[in-house]
Amino acid sequence: MKRICILLIGSLLAVAAAATAATADRGASSAGAAGVFTVELHKTKLGKVLTTASGFTLYEFTKDGPKKDVCAKIKGCLTVWPAMESASKPTAGPGVRAALLSTIELPGGTHQVTYAGHPLYIYSDDSGPGQTAYVGIKQFGGTWEAVSASGRAVK
């Protein structure tokens, strides 16, 4: 029995570590050596939407206010919908308007990337670049939408 519990705990820790690494990889692959995040524009089934440099869809949360992350105040929200963070002002890829990019400070001092005032997130269960299956999902009291180059929700 003791051996089974140890194996089970070890397996759970391995799964948690893999999930954390996958989420970190999505952000890290789009960050440069100085921790600067680049927002890009990629074509998806829904049209062109904002993505990470790796092509993972970026989302806005309808419950957020302009330049205000409400998700950070909801238990478990940032675990499912991690904030896109940048150590300095994010950069704009082709088709992305640099003037619409900024950051806001989150509790703890990290900075979240915003576009047209919308805090940006990734979905922790996105399995690959260009995925839009989670656009329109209702969780944590709001709806999660992709974002266009103009800063409008893509539904």
Phi, psi and chi 1 to 4 in degrees:
 res  aa     phi    psi   chi1   chi2   chi3   chi4
   1 MET       -  -42.9 -178.8   67.0  165.1      -
   2 LYS   -61.4  -41.5 -169.4 -177.6 -118.9 -175.4
   3 ARG   -64.9  -38.7 -159.9  176.9  -27.4 -171.5
   4 ILE   -64.2  -43.3  -68.0  171.1      -      -
   5 CYS   -63.7  -42.0  -72.4      -      -      -
   6 ILE   -64.9  -42.4  -69.4  171.1      -      -
   7 LEU   -63.5  -42.4  -73.3  173.2      -      -
   8 LEU   -62.8  -46.3  179.8   58.6      -      -
   9 ILE   -63.4  -42.4  -69.7  169.5      -      -
  10 GLY   -60.9  -41.2      -      -      -      -
  11 SER   -65.0  -42.9  -64.0      -      -      -
  12 LEU   -63.4  -41.0  -69.7  172.5      -      -
  13 LEU   -64.0  -38.9  -69.9  173.2      -      -
  14 ALA   -64.9  -41.9      -      -      -      -
  15 VAL   -63.7  -44.5  168.0      -      -      -
  16 ALA   -62.7  -41.2      -      -      -      -
  17 ALA   -64.7  -40.8      -      -      -      -
  18 ALA   -65.2  -41.2      -      -      -      -
  19 ALA   -64.8  -41.6      -      -      -      -
  20 THR   -64.3  -42.8  -59.5      -      -      -
  21 ALA   -64.5  -40.2      -      -      -      -
  22 ALA   -64.4  -43.5      -      -      -      -
  23 THR   -64.4  -43.9  -60.5      -      -      -
  24 ALA   -63.2  -37.5      -      -      -      -
  25 ASP   -63.3  -38.1 -179.5   51.9      -      -
  26 ARG   -60.6  -43.2  -72.6 -177.9 -158.9  132.1
  27 GLY   -74.9  -42.6      -      -      -      -
  28 ALA   -67.2  -35.7      -      -      -      -
  29 SER   -68.3  -17.7   63.4      -      -      -
  30 SER  -104.3    3.2   56.7      -      -      -
  31 ALA  -107.8  143.3      -      -      -      -
  32 GLY   -83.5 -175.5      -      -      -      -
  33 ALA   -59.6  -31.4      -      -      -      -
  34 ALA   -88.6    5.1      -      -      -      -
  35 GLY    78.6   29.3      -      -      -      -
  36 VAL   -94.1  129.1  176.4      -      -      -
  37 PHE   -92.1  137.1 -177.5   76.8      -      -
  38 THR  -110.2  127.2  -59.9      -      -      -
  39 VAL   -95.6  130.3  175.3      -      -      -
  40 GLU  -120.2  172.3  -62.3 -157.8   -3.6      -
  41 LEU  -122.5  122.3 -168.1   62.6      -      -
  42 HIS  -128.9  149.3  -74.8  112.9      -      -
  43 LYS   -80.0  133.0 -173.0  175.0 -178.7  178.3
  44 THR  -132.0 -177.1   68.5      -      -      -
  45 LYS   -60.0  -26.2  -70.6 -170.9  -77.1 -174.4
  46 LEU   -92.1   -0.1  -61.2  176.0      -      -
  47 GLY   109.4 -164.7      -      -      -      -
  48 LYS   -81.0  128.0  -69.8 -175.3  177.4 -178.3
  49 VAL  -133.0  159.7  -59.7      -      -      -
  50 LEU   -69.9  140.1  -60.9 -177.9      -      -
  51 THR  -142.0  171.3   69.3      -      -      -
  52 THR   -74.7  171.3   66.6      -      -      -
  53 ALA   -61.7  -25.2      -      -      -      -
  54 SER   -83.3   -2.7  -59.2      -      -      -
  55 GLY    92.1    6.2      -      -      -      -
  56 PHE   -76.9  132.4  -75.9   86.0      -      -
  57 THR   -59.5  137.4  -58.3      -      -      -
  58 LEU  -100.3  140.6  -68.3  170.5      -      -
  59 TYR  -120.5  154.6  -62.5   85.2      -      -
  60 GLU  -113.8  156.1   68.4  175.4   31.8      -
  61 PHE  -112.2  121.9 -176.3   38.7      -      -
  62 THR   -65.2  -17.0   58.9      -      -      -
  63 LYS   -80.7  -18.3 -162.7  164.0 -178.6  164.2
  64 ASP   -68.7  146.9  -74.2  -18.1      -      -
  65 GLY   -94.6  173.5      -      -      -      -
  66 PRO   -56.7  122.7  -21.2   31.1      -      -
  67 LYS    57.7   29.5  -61.4 -175.2 -179.9 -172.3
  68 LYS  -132.5  121.4  -68.4 -171.2  179.4  162.3
  69 ASP   -91.2  103.7 -179.0  -29.1      -      -
  70 VAL   -81.5  -30.9  173.2      -      -      -
  71 CYS   -54.2  -39.4  179.6      -      -      -
  72 ALA   -61.0  -21.1      -      -      -      -
  73 LYS   -94.9   -2.5  -62.8  173.8 -176.4  167.4
  74 ILE  -105.8  123.1  -59.3  170.8      -      -
  75 LYS   -54.5  125.2 -175.5  177.5 -179.2 -180.0
  76 GLY    86.4  -13.2      -      -      -      -
  77 CYS   -62.5  -49.0 -170.9      -      -      -
  78 LEU   -70.7  -13.4  -72.4  177.8      -      -
  79 THR   -74.0  -41.9  -57.8      -      -      -
  80 VAL   -81.8  -38.7  177.7      -      -      -
  81 TRP  -121.6   77.4  -63.1   93.0      -      -
  82 PRO   -60.9  138.2  -18.3   28.7      -      -
  83 ALA   -69.0  141.4      -      -      -      -
  84 MET   -79.8  119.0  -76.1  -48.2  -31.7      -
  85 GLU  -108.6  152.9  -62.8  177.1    4.0      -
  86 SER  -146.1  136.6 -175.0      -      -      -
  87 ALA   -71.7  -20.0      -      -      -      -
  88 SER  -147.9 -173.0   61.2      -      -      -
  89 LYS   -56.7  126.8 -175.8  166.7  172.3   61.7
  90 PRO   -66.9  160.1   20.0  -26.1      -      -
  91 THR  -108.0  157.1   60.0      -      -      -
  92 ALA  -104.1  128.3      -      -      -      -
  93 GLY   -80.3  178.1      -      -      -      -
  94 PRO   -55.2  131.9  -22.9   32.4      -      -
  95 GLY    86.7   -7.8      -      -      -      -
  96 VAL   -99.0  133.4  176.8      -      -      -
  97 ARG   -83.7  109.4  -64.6  173.4   51.6 -167.7
  98 ALA   -57.5  -33.6      -      -      -      -
  99 ALA   -64.4  -20.1      -      -      -      -
 100 LEU   -91.4   -7.0  -63.4 -179.8      -      -
 101 LEU   -89.2  139.0  -80.1  171.2      -      -
 102 SER  -160.3 -170.8 -170.6      -      -      -
 103 THR  -139.0  158.7   61.6      -      -      -
 104 ILE  -125.4  155.1   56.3  172.8      -      -
 105 GLU   -90.3  132.6 -170.6  170.1  -17.6      -
 106 LEU   -98.4  162.8  -65.9  177.1      -      -
 107 PRO   -55.5  135.6  -23.8   32.6      -      -
 108 GLY    98.4   -7.6      -      -      -      -
 109 GLY    91.2   -1.9      -      -      -      -
 110 THR   -76.1  162.4   60.3      -      -      -
 111 HIS  -116.9  128.3  -69.9   87.5      -      -
 112 GLN   -99.9  137.2 -178.7  175.7   12.4      -
 113 VAL   -71.9  137.0  177.6      -      -      -
 114 THR  -123.6  155.2   63.9      -      -      -
 115 TYR  -136.0  122.5 -166.8   76.7      -      -
 116 ALA    53.4   34.0      -      -      -      -
 117 GLY    87.2   -9.5      -      -      -      -
 118 HIS   -87.0  120.1  -55.7  -73.8      -      -
 119 PRO   -60.1  140.6  -24.8   35.9      -      -
 120 LEU  -107.3  144.7  -62.4  177.4      -      -
 121 TYR  -136.5  161.6  -52.9   83.6      -      -
 122 ILE  -113.3  165.1   60.9  167.3      -      -
 123 TYR  -100.3  127.6 -174.3   56.1      -      -
 124 SER   -62.5  -23.3   60.4      -      -      -
 125 ASP   -99.0    5.1  -76.8  -15.4      -      -
 126 ASP   -58.6  129.7  -91.8   -6.4      -      -
 127 SER   -96.5  -11.1   59.6      -      -      -
 128 GLY  -172.3  170.0      -      -      -      -
 129 PRO   -59.4  146.4  -20.7   30.9      -      -
 130 GLY    76.9    2.6      -      -      -      -
 131 GLN   -71.3  132.2 -169.3  170.0   32.5      -
 132 THR  -129.5   14.1   57.0      -      -      -
 133 ALA   -62.4  -21.8      -      -      -      -
 134 TYR   -96.7    0.5  -56.9  106.0      -      -
 135 VAL   -65.6  129.1  171.3      -      -      -
 136 GLY    91.9   -1.1      -      -      -      -
 137 ILE   -67.7  141.3 -167.1  168.9      -      -
 138 LYS  -105.9  115.9  -66.0  179.4 -174.8  -28.2
 139 GLN  -149.6  150.4  -75.2 -176.4  -33.9      -
 140 PHE    57.5   32.9  -59.6  101.6      -      -
 141 GLY    83.3    9.6      -      -      -      -
 142 GLY  -150.4 -175.0      -      -      -      -
 143 THR  -115.4  144.6  -54.4      -      -      -
 144 TRP  -105.3  120.7  -62.4   86.5      -      -
 145 GLU  -124.0  151.0  -54.9  -70.2   -1.6      -
 146 ALA   -73.8  168.6      -      -      -      -
 147 VAL  -127.0  135.6 -176.3      -      -      -
 148 SER   -86.7  172.2   70.7      -      -      -
 149 ALA   -63.9  -23.9      -      -      -      -
 150 SER   -81.9   -9.0   67.0      -      -      -
 151 GLY    94.2    7.7      -      -      -      -
 152 ARG   -94.7  154.7  -69.2 -167.0  172.2   91.4
 153 ALA   -66.9  139.4      -      -      -      -
 154 VAL  -108.4  119.4  177.1      -      -      -
 155 LYS  -110.0      -  -58.2  176.5 -178.2 -173.1
